[in-house]
Amino acid sequence: MNKKFMLSLAAAALMVASAAEKHNITLFQPSFVNGTELAPGDYRMELDGDKLVISKGKQKIEANVKTEQTDSKFGSTSVGYTTTDGKYKVQEIRLGGTNRKLVFGTAQNGL
């Protein structure tokens, strides 16, 4: 194999390794992320390192998250909440089919 081909292959492998991870999520109630209320519905999530982007149409919310490993896999993607004054604030998202969950930081203050 020539050197040019090997460099191209290595560059392609790096691009794939650094690509954002994509997931879908359904919110069944009004939910707050970083002070923004998301209406119930289906959303797309893109995870790139510790940065999560939740989007639907033109609406786009960014949040810092910490990825944690658990002992067992989650059967489906689900959302864990905290409530303040009757409002639901996203605390964590468990990724279905994996043993990982995304935990939102305490910096996500104020609904």
Sequence and secondary structure as in RCSB ss.txt:
>XXXX:A:sequence
MNKKFMLSLAAAALMVASAAEKHNITLFQPSFVNGTELAPGDYRMELDGDKLVISKGKQKIEANVKTEQTDSKFG
STSVGYTTTDGKYKVQEIRLGGTNRKLVFGTAQNGL
>XXXX:A:secstr
  HHHHHHHHHHHHHHHHS EEEEEEESS EEETTEEE SEEEEEEEETTEEEEEETTEEEEEEEEEEE SS BS
S EEEEEEETTEEEEEEEE BTSSEEEEE TT    
